[in-house]
Amino acid sequence: MKYAIIGTGAIGGYYGGLLAKAGHDVHFLLHSDYDHVSQHGLQVDSCDGSYHLCHINAYNSTAQMPVCDVVIVAIKSIANHLLPQMLAPICHPDTLVLLIQNGIGLEADLCKAMPRAQLLGGVAYICTLKNAPGHITHTFNGLLQVGNYNCHNHEALAHMMADFAASGIKAKEMPYDEMRWKKAVWNMPFNGMTAAVGAVSAGSLIANESMAPIIRQMMLEVIGAARACGVKGIDESYADKMMDMTHRMPQFASSMKFDRDHHRPMELYYLYRRPLAEARSRGADMPLIAMLAAELEYIDAQSR
């Protein structure tokens, strides 16, 4: 299979790098790093083993890229309105489009703009960052959960998952809605709160006796919303599982904290506004999450 990586940052560089390292035909779309990576390749420093890809297929426009069998989207969701135009040159009718992004409603919105696209959702449980042009650092986990939104090419999906496994990507299929909402249980409290209070890591929040019960209550709100939205494979014990995982994580700044620190727009729509609206439409309120979202809206407006 031929792979396209749309967004060669912390996530796209990590998973795309593993595919390329294993010998797969991978084509990387880059933005600010294009010149550097074209000349020097991609460096991945990983807790599972570091490596350098001297030469990769690097592009700064999808118009130059070949048509691919799998397109992995790893850009910030604030740019998703650009995807129909970006993906058109590189997709054939059976191309799988995997959105490795956080939030609720991503695939539904892209499906409206690209009704024939075969869409998969993906969420990454990972600590990884791009700390210099073409330089990815991975320090924890790496699990990639994949949910089928509307893909009917099951043979291609199975082939993709087999390629992932053979490349060292810890990937797991699970029901689409469960996959999206379970990541939201972690993301909505931790990603936003680290940005709101300036915490150095998610772990520092639950190490604080004042913050830990608030974080847990936020997770319970998201679990209640998920259940109201029809997700069956989740209960209150999942909050404890996420607390335990967070305790084991190394010190790591969340993506939203990183965006705030660098005065970049935060991914508020799909991470907060959309899930809050979906929950309210089904009679579920998340008052603590709603308050956090309002704080983040203010911070986002003031920082730009």
C-alpha positions in Angstrom: 0.0 0.0 0.0 1.1 3.6 -0.7 0.7 5.9 2.3 0.4 9.7 2.6 1.1 11.5 5.8 -0.7 14.9 6.0 1.2 16.8 8.6 4.6 15.5 9.5 4.7 16.8 13.1 4.8 14.9 16.4 2.1 12.5 15.5 2.5 12.2 11.7 6.2 12.1 12.0 6.1 9.3 14.6 3.7 6.9 12.9 4.8 7.8 9.4 8.4 7.3 10.4 7.7 3.8 11.7 6.0 2.9 8.4 8.9 4.3 6.3 11.5 2.7 8.6 9.7 -0.7 7.9 10.1 -0.2 4.2 6.6 0.9 3.2 6.0 3.5 0.4 5.3 6.6 2.5 4.9 10.2 1.2 5.2 13.1 3.7 3.5 16.5 3.5 5.4 19.1 5.4 5.0 22.9 5.9 7.7 24.8 7.8 10.0 21.8 8.0 10.0 21.1 4.3 13.5 22.5 3.4 15.2 21.0 6.4 13.6 17.5 6.0 14.2 17.4 2.3 17.9 18.0 2.9 18.5 16.2 6.2 15.7 13.6 6.6 13.7 12.8 9.7 15.2 12.0 13.2 13.0 10.1 15.7 14.3 9.8 19.2 12.1 7.1 20.8 11.9 5.3 24.1 11.4 2.2 22.0 14.5 2.8 19.9 15.8 5.8 18.0 16.5 6.0 14.3 17.2 8.4 11.4 15.6 8.3 8.0 18.2 9.9 5.7 15.9 10.3 2.7 12.2 10.5 2.7 9.6 11.4 0.1 9.0 15.0 1.2 6.5 17.4 -0.3 5.1 20.9 0.4 1.9 20.5 -1.6 -0.4 17.5 -2.1 -0.6 18.6 -5.8 2.9 17.1 -6.1 2.1 13.9 -4.3 1.1 10.6 -5.8 -2.4 9.1 -5.4 -2.2 6.9 -2.2 -4.1 4.0 -0.8 -4.1 5.3 2.8 -4.1 9.0 3.8 -3.2 9.6 7.4 -4.3 13.1 8.5 -2.3 14.4 11.5 -2.8 18.2 11.3 -4.5 20.3 13.8 -8.3 20.1 13.5 -8.5 23.9 13.2 -7.3 23.4 9.6 -9.9 20.6 8.7 -11.8 23.0 6.4 -8.9 22.7 4.1 -8.9 18.9 3.8 -11.3 18.5 0.9 -9.0 20.6 -1.3 -5.9 19.0 0.1 -7.0 15.4 -0.2 -8.6 15.6 -3.7 -5.3 15.1 -5.7 -4.1 12.1 -3.6 -7.3 10.0 -3.2 -8.8 7.3 -5.4 -12.3 5.9 -4.8 -11.0 3.2 -2.4 -8.5 5.4 -0.5 -8.8 5.1 3.3 -8.6 8.4 5.1 -7.6 8.0 8.7 -8.0 11.1 10.9 -5.6 10.9 13.9 -7.0 13.9 15.7 -8.7 14.6 19.0 -12.4 15.5 19.4 -16.0 14.7 18.5 -17.6 15.1 15.1 -14.5 15.3 13.0 -15.5 12.5 10.5 -19.1 13.6 10.4 -18.1 17.0 9.2 -15.6 15.8 6.7 -18.1 13.3 5.3 -20.5 16.1 4.5 -17.7 17.8 2.4 -16.4 14.4 1.0 -19.4 12.1 0.9 -17.6 9.4 -1.0 -14.5 9.3 1.2 -13.9 6.1 3.3 -13.2 7.5 6.7 -11.6 6.1 9.8 -11.1 7.8 13.1 -7.9 7.5 15.1 -6.7 8.6 18.5 -3.2 8.3 19.9 -2.3 7.6 23.5 1.2 8.8 23.3 3.7 11.4 24.6 5.5 12.8 21.5 6.6 16.2 20.4 8.5 17.9 17.6 11.2 19.8 19.3 13.1 21.0 16.2 12.6 20.8 12.5 12.5 17.2 11.4 13.2 16.0 14.9 10.5 14.0 16.8 10.9 12.9 20.5 8.7 10.1 21.8 8.8 9.3 25.5 5.7 7.3 26.4 3.2 4.7 25.0 2.2 4.9 21.4 -1.1 3.1 21.3 -3.2 4.0 18.2 -6.9 3.2 18.4 -8.8 3.1 15.1 -12.5 3.2 14.6 -14.4 2.6 11.4 -16.7 5.6 10.6 -18.0 4.6 7.1 -15.3 2.5 5.5 -16.6 -0.4 3.4 -13.3 -1.6 2.0 -12.7 -4.0 4.8 -9.9 -5.8 2.9 -7.9 -2.6 2.7 -8.6 -1.8 6.3 -7.2 -5.2 7.3 -4.2 -4.7 5.1 -3.5 -1.3 6.8 -3.8 -2.7 10.3 -1.4 -5.6 9.3 1.1 -3.0 7.9 0.8 -1.1 11.2 1.5 -4.2 13.3 4.5 -5.2 11.1 5.9 -1.7 11.4 5.8 -1.7 15.2 2.8 0.5 15.5 0.6 -0.6 18.5 -2.7 -0.3 16.7 -6.1 -1.6 17.9 -9.5 -1.5 16.2 -12.5 -0.6 18.4 -16.1 0.8 17.9 -15.9 4.3 16.4 -18.0 6.2 19.0 -16.3 4.4 21.9 -12.9 5.2 20.5 -13.7 9.0 20.1 -15.4 9.5 23.5 -12.9 7.4 25.5 -10.1 9.7 24.4 -12.3 12.7 25.2 -12.5 11.4 28.8 -8.8 12.2 29.1 -8.5 15.1 26.7 -11.3 17.3 27.9 -10.1 17.6 31.5 -6.3 17.3 31.1 -5.6 19.0 27.8 -7.6 22.1 28.6 -6.8 22.3 32.3 -3.0 22.2 31.7 -3.4 25.1 29.3 -5.8 27.0 31.6 -3.7 26.9 34.8 -0.2 26.7 33.1 0.5 23.2 34.5 3.8 21.7 33.4 2.2 18.3 32.9 -1.1 16.4 33.4 0.6 14.4 36.2 1.2 17.6 38.2 -2.6 18.2 38.2 -3.5 14.9 39.8 -0.5 15.1 42.2 -2.2 18.2 43.7 -4.8 17.3 46.3 -7.0 20.3 45.3 -7.0 19.6 41.6 -7.2 15.8 41.6 -10.9 15.5 42.7 -11.9 18.3 40.2 -10.1 16.4 37.3 -11.8 13.2 38.3 -15.2 14.8 38.4 -14.6 16.3 35.0 -13.9 12.8 33.7 -17.1 11.5 35.2 -19.0 14.3 33.4 -17.5 13.2 30.1 -18.3 9.6 30.8 -21.9 10.5 31.5 -22.1 12.5 28.2 -20.6 9.5 26.3 -23.2 7.2 27.8 -25.9 9.6 26.9 -24.6 9.6 23.3 -24.9 5.9 23.1 -21.5 4.6 24.1 -21.9 1.4 25.9 -18.3 0.2 26.7 -17.6 2.8 29.3 -18.4 3.3 33.0 -17.0 5.2 36.0 -14.1 2.8 36.4 -12.6 4.2 33.2 -11.8 7.5 35.1 -9.7 5.5 37.5 -7.9 3.8 34.6 -7.1 7.2 33.0 -5.9 8.6 36.4 -3.6 5.6 36.7 -2.2 6.0 33.2 -1.6 9.7 33.9 0.3 8.9 37.0 2.7 6.7 34.9 3.3 9.4 32.2 6.5 11.3 32.2 6.4 15.1 32.5 4.9 16.2 29.3 3.2 19.4 28.2 -0.2 18.9 26.5 -0.8 20.0 22.9 -3.2 22.7 24.1 -0.6 24.0 26.7 2.0 24.1 23.9 -0.4 26.0 21.6 -1.1 28.6 24.4 2.6 29.0 25.2 3.3 29.7 21.5 0.3 31.9 20.9 -1.3 29.5 18.5 -5.0 28.9 18.1 -6.3 26.1 20.4 -8.4 23.3 19.1 -11.5 24.4 20.9 -14.3 23.5 18.5 -13.9 19.7 18.2 -12.4 19.2 21.7 -15.0 21.3 23.6 -17.8 23.1 21.7 -18.9 20.2 19.6 -18.9 17.5 22.4 -20.7 19.9 24.7 -23.4 20.5 22.1 -23.7 16.8 21.3 -24.1 16.0 25.0 -26.7 18.8 25.5 -28.7 17.6 22.6 -29.1 14.3 24.4 -29.9 15.8 27.8 -26.4 15.5 29.3 -24.8 18.6 30.9 -21.1 18.9 31.7 -21.0 22.0 33.9 -17.3 21.8 35.0 -16.2 21.1 31.4 -18.4 24.0 30.2 -16.7 26.3 32.6 -13.3 25.2 31.5 -14.3 25.6 27.9 -15.3 29.2 28.6 -12.0 29.9 30.3 -10.2 28.5 27.3 -12.2 30.6 24.9 -11.2 33.7 26.8 -7.5 32.7 26.9 -7.5 31.9 23.2 -9.0 35.2 22.3 -6.5 37.1 24.5 -3.4 35.3 23.3 -3.8 36.1 19.6 
